[in-house]
Amino acid sequence: MSGLSGASCLVCGGAGFIGSHLVDGLLDRGVSSIQVIDDFSLGRRENLAPVLERSDIVLVEGDCTDLEGLKRLAGARPFDLCFNLAVIPLPASLEDPRPTVDRNVAMTSAVCELGRVGGYSRLLQFSSSEVYGTAEVLPMSEEHPFRPTTPYAASKAATDLVALSYGATFGLEVAVVRPFNAFGPRQNPGIYAGLIPVVINRVLTGEPVIVHGDGEQTRDYVFVSDVVAATLSIAILDAALGRSVNIASGSERTVNELVAAILHALGEPDWPVVHVDPRPGDVRRLLGDITLARDLGGYRPEVTLETGLLETVGWYRSRPMRTLPEPR
């Protein structure tokens, strides 16, 4: 592809955290139209509220396993690009493993079928660093073996392979983007919230912070604007087709370090922290190798953890707070 300007796009799961930021990024780059489909199990209309008055974006409530519904969205003229972010998240797989696996695979296979029948020209399939499991080699390149430790991670590994198989078998143009631990404004603060929004909300509602395990497990936190920038550069690269590309910061932080950084951003460095039992299937170490993203599209992460946390904390401070469950 020569560029994003004038492109028509379908964004599956586009009312969610990363999806809504991706929509913003697409609009900033001059795409001609965007259709967003979301079932609102994680996504929120308010994430897209600033852009829904525009004539070049349409938000549809729907199920991404419904191939006929997806075909109706495409209509007679195929989309240039499809971004598939539709997902059932990791914490859900610890309570309802089979539905998580079934729906994640079903959503991706339906989206791929839409491409196979001509509903769009190119697919950007969103993966997860969880497919790698705990690092066997650091940093973790795209050649790191799949060692998923949760049903969610296994389902994401399966969806990667499903999407890439449609490229190999049917000639569908597919690239897989694999974000590590994305964070930023709009991250889901509800029952399946990630660690960062849970910590922020517990402090703002006067509750102690809960950490599962010893807190020495590491993650690679990448700000959402960097995820979007990398994705949109990869989206137009023919050299990325048939490949999976890590999107990370290239920096490893322990959960204890992360919690301390959040508390610093909140101005509460001495806030009480309580350690509880480890979470089942928790990955011990994650650190992404971003060489391929850099070599293909010139990717350079621009937002530090500390800067990103200040922006994230500011966003949550502007929202109504509520008591949340422990991080899962």
PAKOLTOR-615609 format. One line per field, with one value per residue (C-alpha): x, y, z; residue in three letters. Coordinates in Angstrom, 1 decimal, m for minus. Each point is the difference from the previous one (the first is absolute). Example, Ala and Ser with C-alpha at 12.3 -4.5 7.8 and 13.67 -1.06 7.14 Angstrom:
! residues 2
px <- (12.3_1.4)
py <- (m4.5_3.4)
pz <- (7.8_m0.7)
resn <- (ALA_SER)
END
This chain:
! residues 328
px <- (0.0_1.2_m1.5_m3.0_m1.4_m3.4_m0.1_m3.3_0.4_m1.9_1.0_m1.2_0.0_0.5_m1.8_2.5_3.2_2.5_m2.7_m1.4_3.6_0.5_m3.1_1.4_3.2_m1.7_m2.0_3.1_1.6_m2.8_m1.8_m3.2_m2.4_0.0_m2.6_0.4_m1.7_0.0_m2.2_0.8_1.0_3.2_m0.3_m1.9_m1.8_1.5_3.5_m1.1_m2.3_2.3_m0.1_m3.5_m1.4_2.2_m1.5_3.0_m0.5_m2.8_m0.3_m2.0_m0.8_0.5_1.6_3.2_m0.8_m2.9_1.4_m3.2_m0.1_3.6_m0.9_m2.8_2.5_2.3_m2.9_0.8_3.3_2.8_1.9_3.6_1.1_m1.4_1.4_m1.1_0.2_m3.1_0.9_m1.1_2.7_2.4_m1.7_m3.2_1.9_0.8_m3.7_m1.6_2.8_m2.0_m2.2_3.1_1.8_m3.1_m0.9_3.5_0.6_m3.6_0.4_3.3_m1.2_m3.1_2.2_2.3_m2.9_m1.2_3.4_m0.1_m3.3_1.3_m1.3_3.3_3.5_2.3_m0.2_1.9_m0.5_0.6_1.9_1.4_3.4_m1.7_0.4_3.7_m0.5_3.0_3.1_2.4_2.3_0.3_m1.0_m2.9_0.0_m2.7_1.9_m0.5_m2.0_m3.7_m0.3_m3.5_m0.8_m3.7_m3.0_m0.1_3.7_m0.6_m3.0_2.0_2.7_m2.7_m1.4_3.4_0.4_m3.5_0.5_3.4_m1.4_m2.5_2.9_1.8_m3.0_m2.2_2.4_m1.6_2.3_0.6_2.5_m0.1_0.9_0.9_m0.2_1.6_m1.5_m1.9_m1.1_m1.5_m3.3_m3.2_1.4_m3.0_m0.6_m2.7_0.0_2.7_2.2_3.8_2.4_0.6_m3.7_m0.6_2.8_m1.0_m3.6_0.8_2.1_m2.6_m2.7_2.1_0.8_3.3_1.7_m0.1_3.0_m0.2_3.1_3.3_m0.3_3.4_m1.7_1.0_m2.0_0.8_m2.3_m0.6_m2.2_m3.0_1.0_3.2_m2.1_m2.2_2.9_1.8_m3.2_m0.8_3.5_m0.2_m3.4_1.3_3.1_0.0_3.1_m2.0_m2.5_0.1_2.0_m0.5_1.5_0.6_m1.0_1.6_2.1_3.1_0.2_m0.7_m1.6_m1.1_m3.5_1.4_1.8_m3.1_m2.1_2.6_m0.1_m3.8_0.0_2.6_m2.1_m3.0_2.1_m0.5_3.4_m0.7_m3.4_m0.6_0.7_m1.2_1.4_m2.4_0.2_1.4_m2.4_m0.4_2.1_1.7_2.9_3.3_2.0_m0.8_2.3_m0.7_2.6_m1.1_2.7_m2.4_m2.5_2.9_1.5_m3.3_m1.6_2.5_m1.8_1.4_m2.0_m0.4_m1.9_1.8_m1.7_0.1_m1.4_m2.7_m1.0_m0.4_m2.3_m1.9_m0.4_m1.3_m2.6_m1.3_0.0_m2.5_m2.3_m2.5_1.6_m1.4_1.1_1.5_0.7_3.6_2.1_m0.3)
py <- (0.0_3.5_1.6_0.4_3.3_m0.8_m3.6_m1.5_m2.0_m2.5_m0.1_m3.0_0.7_3.7_1.3_m1.5_1.3_m0.5_m0.1_3.5_1.5_m1.8_1.7_3.3_m0.8_m1.0_3.2_2.1_m1.7_0.9_m3.2_0.5_m2.1_m2.2_m2.6_m1.2_m3.1_m0.8_m2.1_2.3_m2.9_2.0_3.0_3.2_2.5_2.8_m1.1_1.2_2.8_2.8_m1.3_m1.5_3.2_m0.2_m1.2_m2.3_m2.3_m2.4_m2.1_m3.2_m2.3_m3.5_m3.4_m0.7_m3.7_0.9_m0.3_1.1_3.1_0.7_m0.4_2.5_2.5_m0.5_0.2_0.2_1.9_m1.7_1.7_0.8_m1.0_m2.1_0.3_m2.9_0.9_m2.0_m2.1_m1.6_1.0_m2.0_0.2_m1.4_m3.1_m0.7_m0.2_m1.1_m1.7_m1.8_3.0_2.2_m2.4_m0.7_3.6_1.3_m2.6_0.5_3.7_m0.3_m2.7_2.1_3.1_m2.1_m1.4_3.5_0.6_m3.3_1.0_3.4_2.2_1.8_0.0_m0.2_m1.3_1.3_m2.7_1.0_m2.6_0.1_m0.5_m2.6_m2.5_m0.3_m0.9_0.6_1.1_m2.7_2.4_3.7_2.2_m1.9_0.2_m1.2_m3.3_m0.7_m3.3_0.2_m1.2_1.3_m0.5_1.0_m1.0_3.7_m0.2_m3.3_1.5_3.0_m2.4_m1.8_3.1_1.1_m3.3_0.1_3.5_m0.9_m3.2_2.0_1.8_m3.2_m1.9_2.6_2.9_2.3_3.0_m0.5_1.5_m0.7_2.7_m1.2_2.7_m0.7_1.7_3.0_2.7_3.5_1.9_m2.0_m3.3_m2.0_0.8_m2.7_m3.5_m1.2_3.0_m0.1_0.7_3.7_1.2_m2.2_1.5_3.5_m0.6_m1.7_3.0_2.5_m1.8_m0.4_m3.7_m1.8_m1.2_m3.8_m1.7_m3.7_m1.9_1.5_2.8_m0.9_m1.3_2.4_1.6_2.2_3.0_1.9_3.1_m0.3_2.8_m1.9_m3.1_1.9_1.7_m3.3_m1.7_2.6_m0.1_m3.8_0.2_1.4_m2.1_m2.8_m1.3_m0.7_m2.4_m3.5_1.1_0.7_3.2_0.8_3.4_0.7_2.5_m2.2_0.7_m2.5_1.1_m2.1_0.3_1.5_2.6_0.8_0.4_2.3_2.1_0.2_1.0_2.7_1.3_0.1_1.9_m2.8_m1.8_m1.5_m1.5_m3.5_m2.9_m3.5_m3.2_m2.9_m3.4_m0.1_0.0_m3.4_m0.2_3.3_0.7_0.5_2.1_2.0_2.3_0.6_0.2_2.9_m0.5_m1.1_2.8_2.4_m1.5_m0.3_3.3_2.1_m0.6_1.9_0.1_3.6_0.0_m1.1_m1.9_3.0_2.5_m2.5_m0.6_3.7_0.3_m3.1_1.1_3.4_m1.7_m2.2_2.9_1.7_m3.1_m1.0_m2.6_m3.2_m2.9_m2.7_m3.7_m1.2_m0.1_m3.5)
pz <- (0.0_m0.7_3.1_2.3_m1.5_m1.6_1.2_1.2_3.3_2.1_3.7_1.9_3.7_m0.8_3.1_2.3_1.5_m2.8_m2.7_0.8_0.0_m3.3_m1.4_1.0_m1.7_m3.2_m0.1_0.7_m3.1_m2.3_m0.7_m1.9_2.2_3.0_1.1_3.6_1.2_3.7_2.3_3.0_2.2_0.6_m2.3_0.9_m2.2_2.0_m1.2_m3.5_1.1_m1.3_m3.6_m0.3_m1.4_m3.0_m3.3_m0.8_3.0_0.8_3.2_m0.1_2.9_m1.1_0.5_m1.9_m0.2_m2.2_m3.5_m1.7_2.1_m1.0_m3.6_0.3_1.4_m3.0_m2.5_m3.7_0.4_2.0_2.7_m0.7_3.5_2.8_3.6_2.2_3.7_1.0_3.1_3.2_2.5_2.1_3.4_m1.6_m0.9_3.6_0.8_m3.3_m2.0_m2.7_m1.0_m0.1_m2.3_m2.2_m0.5_m0.7_m2.7_m1.4_m0.2_m1.9_m2.3_m0.9_m0.7_m2.1_m1.9_m0.7_m1.7_m1.9_m1.6_m1.0_2.9_0.4_m1.6_3.0_3.6_3.0_2.6_3.6_2.1_3.5_1.6_2.2_m2.8_0.9_3.6_2.3_m1.8_m0.9_m1.8_0.6_m1.7_m1.5_m3.8_m2.3_m0.3_3.7_0.3_1.0_3.7_1.0_3.7_0.0_m2.2_m1.2_m1.1_m1.7_m1.8_m1.2_m1.3_m1.9_m1.5_m1.2_m1.8_m1.4_m1.4_m1.5_m1.4_m2.0_m1.6_m0.8_m1.3_m1.5_m0.8_2.5_0.8_3.8_2.4_3.8_2.5_3.4_2.7_3.4_3.0_m1.4_2.4_m0.1_0.2_m0.6_1.1_1.3_3.7_0.5_1.3_m2.4_0.6_m0.4_2.8_m0.8_0.1_3.0_2.0_m1.0_0.9_3.4_1.0_m1.1_1.9_3.1_m0.1_0.3_m3.1_m0.7_m1.6_m1.0_0.9_1.0_m2.6_m1.6_m3.1_m2.9_m2.8_m3.0_0.2_m3.2_m0.2_m2.2_m2.4_m0.8_m0.7_m2.4_m1.8_m0.5_m1.2_m2.5_m1.4_m0.3_m1.6_m3.3_m0.2_m2.6_1.7_3.2_m1.7_1.3_3.0_3.7_1.4_3.7_1.3_3.3_1.8_0.2_3.7_2.8_3.3_3.0_1.3_3.2_m2.0_m2.0_3.2_1.4_m3.2_0.1_3.6_m0.8_m2.9_2.5_2.6_2.4_0.3_3.4_m0.8_1.5_m2.3_0.9_m1.6_m0.5_m1.7_m3.6_m2.9_m1.7_m3.2_0.6_m2.3_1.9_m2.5_m3.1_m2.0_m3.6_m2.8_m2.3_m2.6_m2.7_0.5_m0.2_m3.1_m1.8_0.8_2.0_3.3_3.0_3.2_1.0_3.3_3.2_2.7_2.3_m2.5_m1.1_3.6_0.7_m3.0_1.0_3.7_m1.2_m2.2_2.9_2.4_m2.4_0.1_2.6_2.3_1.3_2.2_m2.2_0.6_0.6_m3.2_m1.6)
resn <- (MET_SER_GLY_LEU_SER_GLY_ALA_SER_CYS_LEU_VAL_CYS_GLY_GLY_ALA_GLY_PHE_ILE_GLY_SER_HIS_LEU_VAL_ASP_GLY_LEU_LEU_ASP_ARG_GLY_VAL_SER_SER_ILE_GLN_VAL_ILE_ASP_ASP_PHE_SER_LEU_GLY_ARG_ARG_GLU_ASN_LEU_ALA_PRO_VAL_LEU_GLU_ARG_SER_ASP_ILE_VAL_LEU_VAL_GLU_GLY_ASP_CYS_THR_ASP_LEU_GLU_GLY_LEU_LYS_ARG_LEU_ALA_GLY_ALA_ARG_PRO_PHE_ASP_LEU_CYS_PHE_ASN_LEU_ALA_VAL_ILE_PRO_LEU_PRO_ALA_SER_LEU_GLU_ASP_PRO_ARG_PRO_THR_VAL_ASP_ARG_ASN_VAL_ALA_MET_THR_SER_ALA_VAL_CYS_GLU_LEU_GLY_ARG_VAL_GLY_GLY_TYR_SER_ARG_LEU_LEU_GLN_PHE_SER_SER_SER_GLU_VAL_TYR_GLY_THR_ALA_GLU_VAL_LEU_PRO_MET_SER_GLU_GLU_HIS_PRO_PHE_ARG_PRO_THR_THR_PRO_TYR_ALA_ALA_SER_LYS_ALA_ALA_THR_ASP_LEU_VAL_ALA_LEU_SER_TYR_GLY_ALA_THR_PHE_GLY_LEU_GLU_VAL_ALA_VAL_VAL_ARG_PRO_PHE_ASN_ALA_PHE_GLY_PRO_ARG_GLN_ASN_PRO_GLY_ILE_TYR_ALA_GLY_LEU_ILE_PRO_VAL_VAL_ILE_ASN_ARG_VAL_LEU_THR_GLY_GLU_PRO_VAL_ILE_VAL_HIS_GLY_ASP_GLY_GLU_GLN_THR_ARG_ASP_TYR_VAL_PHE_VAL_SER_ASP_VAL_VAL_ALA_ALA_THR_LEU_SER_ILE_ALA_ILE_LEU_ASP_ALA_ALA_LEU_GLY_ARG_SER_VAL_ASN_ILE_ALA_SER_GLY_SER_GLU_ARG_THR_VAL_ASN_GLU_LEU_VAL_ALA_ALA_ILE_LEU_HIS_ALA_LEU_GLY_GLU_PRO_ASP_TRP_PRO_VAL_VAL_HIS_VAL_ASP_PRO_ARG_PRO_GLY_ASP_VAL_ARG_ARG_LEU_LEU_GLY_ASP_ILE_THR_LEU_ALA_ARG_ASP_LEU_GLY_GLY_TYR_ARG_PRO_GLU_VAL_THR_LEU_GLU_THR_GLY_LEU_LEU_GLU_THR_VAL_GLY_TRP_TYR_ARG_SER_ARG_PRO_MET_ARG_THR_LEU_PRO_GLU_PRO_ARG)
END
